[in-house]
Amino acid sequence: PEGVGLMLHNFEEIYRRSFPPCMQHLVSFQRNGTHLKNLGRTQLRPLLREAGLPLAEAMTWWRRELLRDIKVTQEVFDREHSYHIQHAYGRNGKRKPAYGWSCWKTLGFPMPQASEAHGCPFRALPTEQLEDLLRCFGSGPVSRTKEDSPPDVAQEQVACGLIFQERHPGSDFEAIRHPMQMARSKMEKDGE
Ligand code: SF4
């Protein structure tokens, strides 16, 4: 519904309460002082667009976040990053907006190296770091498995569904299939 999408003014609240762990990891990784490498940026850009962040606000948000890294100057941002942000909104190239990858596709990414944050944290992070991430956003340790999980999903998607249920009691997700499933559901519920 209109008026409940992601905007700069509600970004922090939605980021903390409704982003799925993969998006929280990408944003917090960059904020913790490590430059988000290409695959991580490519993963996050369309998800923010799909969550509703308007292009002008996306430019402002990405500029602010990327310029935390002293190597990214305003000139570097204008030369390299603004094109890719506009591209995610279909404003250049083939003029088609980009869509976030499904959980299944995200789970298939190469494992991130030490200075990378792409992929699904339920698979990509060691247990201790995953628990730190979840705790940082208010969740306790979670089992990565569930006995009656659907046959067509990975255990990471089931674990993510359990986190969603823990954060949003009464929800009926068995497993998360797309990061937007989690973010949108909560935003739409808030907008009812
Ligand atoms: Fe993101 Fe999907 Fe992994 Fe959840 S299961 S953290 S939504 S990629």
Residues whose N, C-alpha, C, O or C-beta is under 5 A from the ligand:
A	BS01	SF4	P20 P21 C22 C103 T106 C120 P121 E156 Q157 C160 I176 H178 P179
